[in-house]
């Protein structure tokens, strides 16, 4: 599996058969270059401009939105309803966590999760190999909340997202507060993963670079 970070919460994920998923594409106001890439599937965690710019993606992809089980391009997606804030969505509305399996890896994209997880949600997510987690705070969980969610879910690999960079126009935290006390790897703009690359115990943390 190849994972490329396109900025913010947007990733291009390609399996060994060439199927491509793009997560949470954003529009031009975010600051990063709009992701005009080709995909088979686009997931949208919620309908905000920095996560739902589906029209930018090429290839007439299937759009996966909202909670429930859906199959797109032969890939099963499990969406579970969460919130964009700590007040049941009263401030910023709903958010959907998407889990799917590619190349024998269970992937979980938390979207703009705004709270830590209940025991029921943790049980729903099940075994997670690769988790993309927001860490910038303000609009999502912050570094402390992200570490709590990681402790709850116990994924084998974590990729932080939704944090301040030189390109991003939002005023949120950078990735450094999240990385305090953690041993992080910096593989570059993209990483190729195999199941045997993941630890049997503990968690690996990889920070991808914006191209």
GUGU-267284 format. One line per field, with one value per atom (N, C-alpha, C): residue number from 1; x, y negated, z; residue in one letter; atom name. Coordinates in steps of 0.001 Angstrom, whole numbers, plus 500000, padded with zeros to 6 digits. Layout:
<sites>
num <- c(NUM, ...)
px <- c(X, ...)
py <- c(Y, ...)
pz <- c(Z, ...)
residu <- c(A, ...)
atome <- c(CA, ...)
</sites>
This chain:
<sites>
num <- c(1, 1, 1, 2, 2, 2, 3, 3, 3, 4, 4, 4, 5, 5, 5, 6, 6, 6, 7, 7, 7, 8, 8, 8, 9, 9, 9, 10, 10, 10, 11, 11, 11, 12, 12, 12, 13, 13, 13, 14, 14, 14, 15, 15, 15, 16, 16, 16, 17, 17, 17, 18, 18, 18, 19, 19, 19, 20, 20, 20, 21, 21, 21, 22, 22, 22, 23, 23, 23, 24, 24, 24, 25, 25, 25, 26, 26, 26, 27, 27, 27, 28, 28, 28, 29, 29, 29, 30, 30, 30, 31, 31, 31, 32, 32, 32, 33, 33, 33, 34, 34, 34, 35, 35, 35, 36, 36, 36, 37, 37, 37, 38, 38, 38, 39, 39, 39, 40, 40, 40, 41, 41, 41, 42, 42, 42, 43, 43, 43, 44, 44, 44, 45, 45, 45, 46, 46, 46, 47, 47, 47, 48, 48, 48, 49, 49, 49, 50, 50, 50, 51, 51, 51, 52, 52, 52, 53, 53, 53, 54, 54, 54, 55, 55, 55, 56, 56, 56, 57, 57, 57, 58, 58, 58, 59, 59, 59, 60, 60, 60, 61, 61, 61, 62, 62, 62, 63, 63, 63, 64, 64, 64, 65, 65, 65, 66, 66, 66, 67, 67, 67, 68, 68, 68, 69, 69, 69, 70, 70, 70, 71, 71, 71, 72, 72, 72, 73, 73, 73, 74, 74, 74, 75, 75, 75, 76, 76, 76, 77, 77, 77, 78, 78, 78, 79, 79, 79, 80, 80, 80, 81, 81, 81, 82, 82, 82, 83, 83, 83, 84, 84, 84, 85, 85, 85, 86, 86, 86, 87, 87, 87, 88, 88, 88, 89, 89, 89, 90, 90, 90, 91, 91, 91, 92, 92, 92, 93, 93, 93, 94, 94, 94, 95, 95, 95, 96, 96, 96, 97, 97, 97, 98, 98, 98, 99, 99, 99, 100, 100, 100, 101, 101, 101, 102, 102, 102, 103, 103, 103, 104, 104, 104, 105, 105, 105, 106, 106, 106, 107, 107, 107, 108, 108, 108, 109, 109, 109, 110, 110, 110, 111, 111, 111, 112, 112, 112, 113, 113, 113, 114, 114, 114, 115, 115, 115, 116, 116, 116, 117, 117, 117, 118, 118, 118, 119, 119, 119, 120, 120, 120, 121, 121, 121, 122, 122, 122, 123, 123, 123, 124, 124, 124, 125, 125, 125, 126, 126, 126, 127, 127, 127, 128, 128, 128, 129, 129, 129, 130, 130, 130, 131, 131, 131, 132, 132, 132, 133, 133, 133, 134, 134, 134, 135, 135, 135, 136, 136, 136, 137, 137, 137, 138, 138, 138, 139, 139, 139, 140, 140, 140, 141, 141, 141, 142, 142, 142, 143, 143, 143, 144, 144, 144, 145, 145, 145, 146, 146, 146, 147, 147, 147, 148, 148, 148, 149, 149, 149, 150, 150, 150, 151, 151, 151, 152, 152, 152, 153, 153, 153, 154, 154, 154, 155, 155, 155, 156, 156, 156, 157, 157, 157, 158, 158, 158, 159, 159, 159, 160, 160, 160, 161, 161, 161, 162, 162, 162, 163, 163, 163, 164, 164, 164, 165, 165, 165, 166, 166, 166, 167, 167, 167, 168, 168, 168, 169, 169, 169, 170, 170, 170, 171, 171, 171, 172, 172, 172, 173, 173, 173, 174, 174, 174, 175, 175, 175, 176, 176, 176, 177, 177, 177, 178, 178, 178, 179, 179, 179, 180, 180, 180, 181, 181, 181, 182, 182, 182, 183, 183, 183, 184, 184, 184, 185, 185, 185, 186, 186, 186, 187, 187, 187, 188, 188, 188, 189, 189, 189, 190, 190, 190, 191, 191, 191, 192, 192, 192, 193, 193, 193, 194, 194, 194, 195, 195, 195, 196, 196, 196, 197, 197, 197, 198, 198, 198, 199, 199, 199, 200, 200, 200, 201, 201, 201, 202, 202, 202, 203, 203, 203, 204, 204, 204, 205, 205, 205, 206, 206, 206, 207, 207, 207, 208, 208, 208, 209, 209, 209, 210, 210, 210, 211, 211, 211)
px <- c(500839, 500000, 500882, 500530, 501252, 500339, 500825, 500067, 500813, 500154, 500732, 499883, 500545, 499811, 499711, 498472, 498219, 497956, 498051, 497815, 496534, 496528, 495357, 494924, 493707, 493249, 493134, 493778, 493653, 494849, 494538, 495548, 495153, 496160, 495971, 496494, 495610, 495966, 495772, 496845, 496801, 497199, 496402, 496745, 497592, 497964, 498861, 498211, 496878, 496163, 495923, 496362, 496199, 494928, 494115, 492916, 493319, 492658, 493046, 491863, 492117, 491162, 491769, 490960, 491361, 490434, 490999, 490208, 490097, 488924, 488678, 489397, 489090, 489727, 489242, 490126, 489831, 489789, 489312, 489267, 490454, 490479, 491644, 491848, 490847, 490975, 491804, 492089, 492796, 494270, 494859, 496260, 497136, 496808, 497544, 497091, 497906, 497517, 496336, 495275, 494070, 494445, 493981, 494394, 493665, 494140, 493550, 494149, 493852, 494374, 493230, 493580, 492585, 492357, 491095, 490786, 489597, 489512, 488348, 487271, 487713, 486793, 487263, 486305, 486595, 485750, 486390, 485634, 485538, 484380, 484125, 483617, 484413, 484035, 482917, 482835, 481775, 481781, 480677, 480494, 480981, 482268, 482903, 483884, 484112, 484883, 486290, 486835, 488200, 488247, 487092, 487024, 486130, 485417, 484398, 484503, 485687, 485836, 485968, 484918, 484909, 485138, 484627, 484730, 486170, 487091, 488492, 489128, 488541, 489135, 488723, 489702, 489477, 489116, 488560, 488292, 486886, 485960, 484571, 484493, 485088, 485129, 483776, 483610, 482456, 482691, 481672, 481795, 481160, 481929, 481456, 481309, 480077, 479774, 478835, 478919, 477953, 478172, 477491, 477647, 476984, 477415, 476871, 477927, 477570, 478477, 478206, 479252, 479130, 480257, 479985, 481007, 481222, 482473, 482818, 484118, 484135, 485317, 485792, 484838, 485173, 485747, 485763, 486312, 485173, 485187, 484142, 484538, 483617, 483824, 482819, 483316, 482450, 482540, 481431, 481405, 480650, 481208, 480516, 480353, 479188, 478850, 479552, 480218, 480839, 480516, 481226, 480939, 482213, 481987, 483058, 483455, 482829, 483086, 482771, 482901, 482649, 481240, 480376, 479014, 477967, 478264, 477298, 476968, 477893, 477679, 477021, 476730, 476038, 476875, 478189, 479062, 479424, 479799, 480302, 479695, 478719, 478002, 478602, 478158, 478590, 479920, 480480, 481711, 481604, 482145, 482132, 483553, 483794, 485041, 484875, 485838, 485786, 486895, 486491, 487445, 487286, 488388, 488350, 489602, 489583, 490695, 491275, 492581, 493304, 494622, 494991, 496272, 496483, 495430, 495500, 495806, 495512, 495697, 494377, 494053, 492856, 493205, 492600, 492892, 491720, 492015, 490973, 491330, 490429, 490598, 489579, 490065, 489174, 488442, 488777, 488121, 488397, 487415, 487557, 486952, 487444, 486955, 487184, 486134, 486230, 486168, 486276, 486141, 486842, 487105, 487625, 486480, 486814, 485850, 485204, 483951, 483267, 483735, 483461, 483830, 483138, 481928, 481187, 481866, 482341, 483032, 484349, 485080, 486335, 486079, 485034, 484672, 484292, 483583, 483175, 484384, 485382, 486564, 487366, 487381, 488065, 489570, 490173, 491621, 492003, 492832, 493255, 494761, 495149, 496574, 497155, 496438, 496907, 495810, 496123, 495118, 495622, 494817, 495083, 494313, 495017, 494393, 494669, 493623, 493849, 494509, 495407, 496152, 496214, 495665, 495867, 494981, 493944, 493069, 492197, 491544, 490629, 489372, 489517, 488370, 488258, 489297, 489333, 489945, 490143, 490918, 492333, 492940, 494291, 495293, 496531, 497565, 497246, 496734, 496382, 495230, 494214, 493075, 493474, 494394, 494859, 495575, 496408, 497130, 496166, 495104, 494092, 493386, 493024, 492356, 493283, 494562, 495524, 495614, 495606, 495628, 494379, 493235, 491982, 491957, 492366, 492236, 493413, 494598, 495825, 496138, 496185, 496575, 498059, 498459, 499869, 500713, 500072, 500769, 499863, 500405, 499647, 500285, 499438, 499880, 499088, 499725, 499000, 498598, 497507, 496995, 496310, 495831, 495053, 495829, 497056, 497881, 498469, 498962, 499479, 500792, 500859, 502097, 502247, 503349, 503547, 502483, 501968, 500977, 499565, 499240, 497869, 497514, 496329, 495882, 495123, 494833, 494105, 495056, 494545, 495343, 495080, 495817, 495720, 497137, 497244, 498559, 499323, 500645, 501482, 501553, 502387, 502475, 503396, 504250, 505256, 504683, 503616, 503072, 502648, 502112, 501718, 502932, 504030, 505216, 506032, 505724, 506464, 506350, 507493, 507509, 507353, 507220, 507053, 508284, 508563, 509625, 508973, 509168, 508489, 509444, 508917, 509665, 509194, 510091, 509768, 510179, 509335, 509705, 509606, 509070, 508903, 507440, 507187, 505844, 504936, 505511, 504713, 505472, 504722, 505328, 504665, 505451, 504940, 504953, 503812, 503670, 503283, 503822, 503424, 503064, 502235, 501790, 502971, 504011, 505151, 505957, 505658, 506354, 505814, 504656, 504001, 504443, 504545, 505025, 503996, 504485, 503578, 503104, 503905, 503528, 503853, 503108, 503357, 502861, 503249, 502759, 503914, 503904, 504830, 504128, 504870, 504336, 505119, 504405, 505031, 504424, 505279, 504833, 505188, 504177, 504422, 504593, 505405, 505668, 504733, 504376, 503655, 504672, 504310, 505275, 505823)
py <- c(501192, 500000, 498747, 497802, 496541, 495429, 494675, 493572, 492276, 491322, 490010, 488956, 487990, 486906, 485729, 485317, 484204, 482904, 482951, 481777, 481895, 481277, 481236, 482656, 483069, 484428, 485279, 484821, 485457, 486381, 487646, 488633, 489349, 489740, 490641, 491997, 493000, 494334, 495309, 495970, 496876, 498289, 499272, 500646, 501292, 502533, 503229, 503527, 503420, 503643, 502347, 501232, 499947, 499202, 499722, 499003, 497840, 496700, 495484, 494898, 494590, 493867, 492504, 491453, 490127, 489735, 489248, 488864, 487352, 486878, 485477, 484421, 484357, 483326, 481922, 480941, 479572, 478623, 477390, 476407, 475453, 474464, 473589, 472639, 472452, 471509, 472056, 473354, 473981, 473596, 473427, 473031, 474020, 475298, 476304, 476301, 476883, 477059, 478005, 477610, 478437, 479788, 480888, 482220, 482707, 482307, 482757, 484100, 485110, 486451, 487383, 488495, 489466, 490497, 490887, 491866, 492727, 493889, 494765, 494443, 493994, 493698, 492437, 491606, 490454, 490577, 490484, 490454, 489019, 488678, 487336, 487483, 487036, 487210, 486268, 485086, 484135, 483047, 482342, 481375, 479981, 479840, 478538, 478367, 477118, 476830, 477403, 477630, 478155, 479684, 480301, 481769, 482360, 481547, 482112, 481665, 481272, 480783, 481951, 482723, 483936, 483616, 482483, 482139, 481965, 481786, 481630, 482955, 484064, 485375, 485925, 486410, 486921, 488403, 488875, 490298, 490740, 489797, 490139, 491123, 490767, 491688, 491851, 492980, 493194, 492400, 491669, 490860, 491604, 491773, 492457, 491424, 491288, 490298, 490914, 490417, 490771, 492136, 492372, 493641, 494799, 495993, 497203, 497942, 499130, 499945, 499728, 499473, 499241, 499965, 500416, 501036, 500157, 499804, 498972, 499488, 499704, 500229, 501535, 502320, 503602, 503512, 502314, 502102, 501821, 502476, 502282, 501148, 500209, 499066, 499139, 498982, 498923, 497521, 496793, 495441, 495393, 494708, 494569, 493096, 492760, 491367, 490891, 489745, 489072, 487589, 486752, 485319, 484510, 483303, 482381, 481524, 481795, 481014, 481874, 481295, 482028, 481815, 481200, 480915, 481581, 482782, 483552, 482948, 482210, 481612, 480256, 479721, 478433, 477279, 477404, 476323, 476452, 477662, 477825, 478993, 479657, 480685, 482080, 482975, 484377, 484620, 485768, 486233, 487746, 488279, 489724, 490267, 491280, 492029, 493145, 493296, 494368, 495381, 496649, 497748, 498609, 499059, 499919, 500777, 501809, 502764, 502800, 502587, 502661, 503380, 504278, 504991, 505595, 506192, 506883, 505941, 504647, 503664, 502973, 502869, 502154, 500685, 499836, 498404, 497645, 496651, 495852, 494370, 493604, 492156, 491474, 490712, 490147, 488886, 488334, 487101, 485979, 485115, 484014, 484393, 485472, 485918, 484843, 484527, 483446, 483881, 485185, 485688, 487037, 487468, 488803, 489804, 491092, 492114, 492830, 493202, 494047, 495491, 496320, 497739, 498391, 497977, 498529, 498190, 496953, 496550, 497298, 497463, 498201, 499629, 500233, 501599, 501655, 500647, 500603, 500545, 499747, 499605, 500898, 501642, 502930, 502790, 503772, 503785, 502823, 501855, 500849, 500962, 501097, 501158, 499771, 498980, 497638, 496628, 495614, 494616, 493216, 492444, 491034, 490241, 489460, 488790, 487285, 486449, 484998, 484640, 483648, 483315, 481818, 480986, 479544, 478769, 479399, 478687, 477645, 476808, 475737, 476314, 476955, 477524, 479037, 479634, 481081, 481355, 482613, 482943, 482361, 482025, 481488, 482609, 482260, 483271, 484191, 483614, 484415, 485355, 484832, 485671, 486766, 486440, 487428, 488573, 488238, 489279, 490149, 489556, 490322, 491289, 490826, 491694, 492840, 492539, 493582, 494621, 494147, 495048, 495928, 495342, 496092, 497154, 496769, 497648, 498610, 498175, 498965, 499392, 498432, 498765, 499128, 499788, 500185, 499087, 498242, 497123, 495906, 494759, 493511, 492496, 491841, 490743, 489503, 488496, 487281, 486458, 485713, 484868, 483654, 482745, 481591, 480780, 480377, 479549, 478397, 477390, 476184, 476452, 475967, 475963, 474572, 474344, 473056, 472802, 473874, 473719, 473481, 474060, 473996, 472598, 472139, 470799, 470762, 471922, 471967, 471769, 471177, 470951, 472083, 473169, 474306, 474687, 475671, 476090, 476845, 476760, 477585, 479001, 479813, 481216, 481419, 480452, 480647, 480983, 480306, 480690, 482161, 482670, 484077, 484992, 484578, 485426, 485445, 484565, 484534, 485886, 486479, 487766, 488962, 488726, 489816, 489922, 491113, 491333, 491387, 490353, 490255, 490465, 491049, 491229, 490189, 489781, 488790, 489343, 490190, 490860, 490008, 488789, 487929, 487738, 487465, 487165, 488386, 489572, 490788, 491951, 493008, 494194, 495429, 496464, 497755, 498702, 499295, 500134, 501559, 502497, 503894, 504315, 505324, 505735, 506066, 506670, 507060, 505863, 504661, 503456, 502950, 503434, 502904, 503654, 502962, 503607, 504567, 505614, 506549, 505964, 505040, 504350, 502865, 502028, 500592, 499987, 498745, 498018, 497277, 497304, 496474, 495159, 494093, 492782, 492283, 491948, 491424, 490062, 489078, 487758, 487588, 487478, 487290, 485803, 485511, 484137, 483728, 482451, 481920, 481718, 482132, 482128, 480725)
pz <- c(500000, 500000, 500000, 499142, 499102, 499617, 500590, 501163, 500906, 500266, 499991, 500684, 501316, 501974, 501019, 500745, 499833, 500584, 501913, 502744, 503543, 504722, 505594, 505981, 505642, 505942, 504681, 503630, 502321, 502043, 501812, 501472, 500175, 499434, 498294, 498730, 498692, 499163, 498006, 497612, 496460, 496883, 496476, 496822, 495730, 495937, 495023, 493672, 493599, 492350, 491590, 492143, 491477, 491807, 492736, 493160, 494057, 493859, 494580, 495351, 496609, 497453, 497775, 497679, 498142, 499277, 500374, 501539, 501657, 501975, 502361, 501508, 500208, 499362, 499729, 499608, 500045, 498850, 499085, 497997, 498099, 497204, 497062, 498240, 499082, 500195, 501354, 501338, 502458, 502489, 501306, 501249, 500509, 500585, 499831, 498363, 497515, 496118, 496041, 495336, 495238, 494627, 495229, 494781, 493523, 492362, 491103, 490713, 491488, 491238, 490848, 490262, 489819, 490913, 491091, 492130, 491720, 492347, 492178, 493203, 494385, 495491, 496196, 496610, 497470, 498728, 499886, 501133, 501633, 502184, 502706, 504133, 505087, 506488, 506916, 506258, 506565, 505490, 505386, 504303, 504660, 504905, 505043, 503895, 503481, 502268, 502273, 503460, 503529, 503569, 503262, 503279, 502191, 501437, 500538, 499078, 498636, 497263, 496279, 496186, 495364, 493891, 493437, 492014, 491549, 492465, 492082, 491679, 492110, 491880, 490517, 489780, 488434, 488450, 487338, 487184, 487505, 487713, 488052, 489228, 490369, 491506, 492183, 492856, 493726, 495003, 495450, 496658, 497834, 498881, 500088, 501192, 501681, 502715, 503743, 504961, 505987, 506617, 507749, 508462, 507741, 508096, 507494, 506691, 506222, 505424, 503947, 503188, 501750, 501028, 499805, 498976, 497758, 497493, 496338, 495754, 494446, 493742, 494366, 494883, 495483, 496885, 497459, 498802, 499767, 500898, 501908, 502847, 503000, 503889, 505036, 506249, 507422, 507996, 507948, 508481, 509793, 510760, 512035, 512378, 512887, 513181, 514441, 514303, 515443, 515304, 516061, 516027, 515804, 515293, 514956, 516168, 517304, 518518, 519733, 520907, 522153, 522683, 521874, 522332, 521450, 521007, 520232, 518883, 518322, 517008, 517029, 518204, 518285, 517726, 517813, 517342, 515868, 515450, 514087, 513329, 513905, 513180, 513277, 512392, 512443, 511744, 512036, 511399, 511262, 510190, 509994, 509983, 510805, 510773, 509748, 508852, 507865, 508107, 508106, 508182, 506932, 506384, 505196, 505178, 504353, 504302, 502898, 502799, 501536, 501777, 500869, 500976, 502358, 502895, 504189, 505345, 505163, 506224, 506538, 507812, 508243, 508450, 507642, 507661, 508273, 509083, 509732, 509611, 508984, 508819, 509724, 510693, 511713, 511273, 510095, 509674, 510663, 510873, 511836, 513180, 513735, 515035, 516084, 516844, 517815, 519262, 519523, 520894, 521007, 522223, 522437, 522264, 522325, 521914, 523094, 522908, 523876, 523696, 524696, 524585, 523388, 523109, 521979, 520662, 520532, 519309, 519148, 520234, 520180, 519725, 520258, 519869, 518394, 517912, 516513, 515589, 515954, 515113, 515045, 516121, 516129, 515980, 515313, 515125, 514007, 514323, 513349, 513135, 511867, 511535, 511275, 510481, 510104, 510435, 511212, 511595, 511283, 510543, 510310, 511356, 512148, 513291, 513267, 513434, 513510, 514833, 514794, 516009, 516287, 515401, 515476, 516414, 516968, 517887, 517202, 517994, 517577, 516938, 515773, 515066, 515269, 515851, 516067, 517434, 517741, 518921, 518774, 519901, 519878, 520127, 520385, 520584, 521761, 522841, 524010, 523692, 523000, 522626, 521660, 520729, 519762, 520466, 521447, 522173, 522977, 523489, 524208, 523264, 522069, 521097, 520679, 520490, 520141, 521256, 522491, 523646, 523669, 523265, 523254, 522154, 520942, 519773, 519640, 520022, 519927, 518483, 517551, 516174, 516123, 515047, 514918, 514273, 513487, 512860, 512875, 513249, 513290, 512347, 511546, 510699, 511111, 511711, 512109, 510892, 511031, 509951, 510567, 509711, 510153, 511194, 510816, 511689, 510886, 511571, 510940, 510201, 508975, 508196, 507585, 506885, 506230, 505166, 504559, 503490, 504014, 505140, 505659, 506147, 505774, 506158, 507480, 508069, 509333, 510510, 511571, 512767, 513758, 513579, 514488, 514922, 515803, 516284, 515208, 515267, 514423, 514963, 514350, 514742, 515946, 516258, 517308, 518685, 519152, 520463, 520528, 519421, 519369, 519455, 518857, 518783, 520068, 521022, 522281, 522986, 523299, 523990, 523076, 521769, 520815, 519913, 519472, 518501, 517123, 516339, 515047, 513883, 512827, 511588, 510576, 509700, 508681, 507309, 506722, 505473, 504222, 504348, 503180, 502819, 501552, 501086, 501063, 500862, 500787, 501391, 501695, 502285, 501685, 501462, 501006, 502199, 502484, 503663, 503299, 504061, 504009, 505427, 505552, 506875, 507788, 507215, 508027, 508523, 507995, 508456, 509795, 510185, 511378, 512624, 513740, 514967, 515544, 516203, 516882, 518202, 518746, 519976, 519836, 520521, 520469, 519173, 518948, 517777, 517098, 515781, 515000, 514664, 514638, 514269, 513055, 511995, 510789, 510449, 510279, 509864, 508387, 507546, 506131, 505821, 504836, 504428, 503293, 503289, 502143, 501032, 499828, 498715, 498461)
residu <- c(X, X, X, X, X, X, X, X, X, X, X, X, X, X, X, X, X, X, X, X, X, X, X, X, X, X, X, X, X, X, X, X, X, X, X, X, X, X, X, X, X, X, X, X, X, X, X, X, X, X, X, X, X, X, X, X, X, X, X, X, X, X, X, X, X, X, X, X, X, X, X, X, X, X, X, X, X, X, X, X, X, X, X, X, X, X, X, X, X, X, X, X, X, X, X, X, X, X, X, X, X, X, X, X, X, X, X, X, X, X, X, X, X, X, X, X, X, X, X, X, X, X, X, X, X, X, X, X, X, X, X, X, X, X, X, X, X, X, X, X, X, X, X, X, X, X, X, X, X, X, X, X, X, X, X, X, X, X, X, X, X, X, X, X, X, X, X, X, X, X, X, X, X, X, X, X, X, X, X, X, X, X, X, X, X, X, X, X, X, X, X, X, X, X, X, X, X, X, X, X, X, X, X, X, X, X, X, X, X, X, X, X, X, X, X, X, X, X, X, X, X, X, X, X, X, X, X, X, X, X, X, X, X, X, X, X, X, X, X, X, X, X, X, X, X, X, X, X, X, X, X, X, X, X, X, X, X, X, X, X, X, X, X, X, X, X, X, X, X, X, X, X, X, X, X, X, X, X, X, X, X, X, X, X, X, X, X, X, X, X, X, X, X, X, X, X, X, X, X, X, X, X, X, X, X, X, X, X, X, X, X, X, X, X, X, X, X, X, X, X, X, X, X, X, X, X, X, X, X, X, X, X, X, X, X, X, X, X, X, X, X, X, X, X, X, X, X, X, X, X, X, X, X, X, X, X, X, X, X, X, X, X, X, X, X, X, X, X, X, X, X, X, X, X, X, X, X, X, X, X, X, X, X, X, X, X, X, X, X, X, X, X, X, X, X, X, X, X, X, X, X, X, X, X, X, X, X, X, X, X, X, X, X, X, X, X, X, X, X, X, X, X, X, X, X, X, X, X, X, X, X, X, X, X, X, X, X, X, X, X, X, X, X, X, X, X, X, X, X, X, X, X, X, X, X, X, X, X, X, X, X, X, X, X, X, X, X, X, X, X, X, X, X, X, X, X, X, X, X, X, X, X, X, X, X, X, X, X, X, X, X, X, X, X, X, X, X, X, X, X, X, X, X, X, X, X, X, X, X, X, X, X, X, X, X, X, X, X, X, X, X, X, X, X, X, X, X, X, X, X, X, X, X, X, X, X, X, X, X, X, X, X, X, X, X, X, X, X, X, X, X, X, X, X, X, X, X, X, X, X, X, X, X, X, X, X, X, X, X, X, X, X, X, X, X, X, X, X, X, X, X, X, X, X, X, X, X, X, X, X, X, X, X, X, X, X, X, X, X, X, X, X, X, X, X, X, X, X, X, X, X, X, X, X, X, X, X, X, X, X, X, X, X, X, X, X, X, X, X, X, X, X, X)
atome <- c(N, CA, C, N, CA, C, N, CA, C, N, CA, C, N, CA, C, N, CA, C, N, CA, C, N, CA, C, N, CA, C, N, CA, C, N, CA, C, N, CA, C, N, CA, C, N, CA, C, N, CA, C, N, CA, C, N, CA, C, N, CA, C, N, CA, C, N, CA, C, N, CA, C, N, CA, C, N, CA, C, N, CA, C, N, CA, C, N, CA, C, N, CA, C, N, CA, C, N, CA, C, N, CA, C, N, CA, C, N, CA, C, N, CA, C, N, CA, C, N, CA, C, N, CA, C, N, CA, C, N, CA, C, N, CA, C, N, CA, C, N, CA, C, N, CA, C, N, CA, C, N, CA, C, N, CA, C, N, CA, C, N, CA, C, N, CA, C, N, CA, C, N, CA, C, N, CA, C, N, CA, C, N, CA, C, N, CA, C, N, CA, C, N, CA, C, N, CA, C, N, CA, C, N, CA, C, N, CA, C, N, CA, C, N, CA, C, N, CA, C, N, CA, C, N, CA, C, N, CA, C, N, CA, C, N, CA, C, N, CA, C, N, CA, C, N, CA, C, N, CA, C, N, CA, C, N, CA, C, N, CA, C, N, CA, C, N, CA, C, N, CA, C, N, CA, C, N, CA, C, N, CA, C, N, CA, C, N, CA, C, N, CA, C, N, CA, C, N, CA, C, N, CA, C, N, CA, C, N, CA, C, N, CA, C, N, CA, C, N, CA, C, N, CA, C, N, CA, C, N, CA, C, N, CA, C, N, CA, C, N, CA, C, N, CA, C, N, CA, C, N, CA, C, N, CA, C, N, CA, C, N, CA, C, N, CA, C, N, CA, C, N, CA, C, N, CA, C, N, CA, C, N, CA, C, N, CA, C, N, CA, C, N, CA, C, N, CA, C, N, CA, C, N, CA, C, N, CA, C, N, CA, C, N, CA, C, N, CA, C, N, CA, C, N, CA, C, N, CA, C, N, CA, C, N, CA, C, N, CA, C, N, CA, C, N, CA, C, N, CA, C, N, CA, C, N, CA, C, N, CA, C, N, CA, C, N, CA, C, N, CA, C, N, CA, C, N, CA, C, N, CA, C, N, CA, C, N, CA, C, N, CA, C, N, CA, C, N, CA, C, N, CA, C, N, CA, C, N, CA, C, N, CA, C, N, CA, C, N, CA, C, N, CA, C, N, CA, C, N, CA, C, N, CA, C, N, CA, C, N, CA, C, N, CA, C, N, CA, C, N, CA, C, N, CA, C, N, CA, C, N, CA, C, N, CA, C, N, CA, C, N, CA, C, N, CA, C, N, CA, C, N, CA, C, N, CA, C, N, CA, C, N, CA, C, N, CA, C, N, CA, C, N, CA, C, N, CA, C, N, CA, C, N, CA, C, N, CA, C, N, CA, C, N, CA, C, N, CA, C, N, CA, C, N, CA, C, N, CA, C, N, CA, C, N, CA, C, N, CA, C, N, CA, C, N, CA, C, N, CA, C, N, CA, C, N, CA, C, N, CA, C, N, CA, C, N, CA, C, N, CA, C, N, CA, C, N, CA, C, N, CA, C, N, CA, C, N, CA, C, N, CA, C, N, CA, C, N, CA, C, N, CA, C, N, CA, C, N, CA, C, N, CA, C, N, CA, C, N, CA, C, N, CA, C, N, CA, C)
</sites>
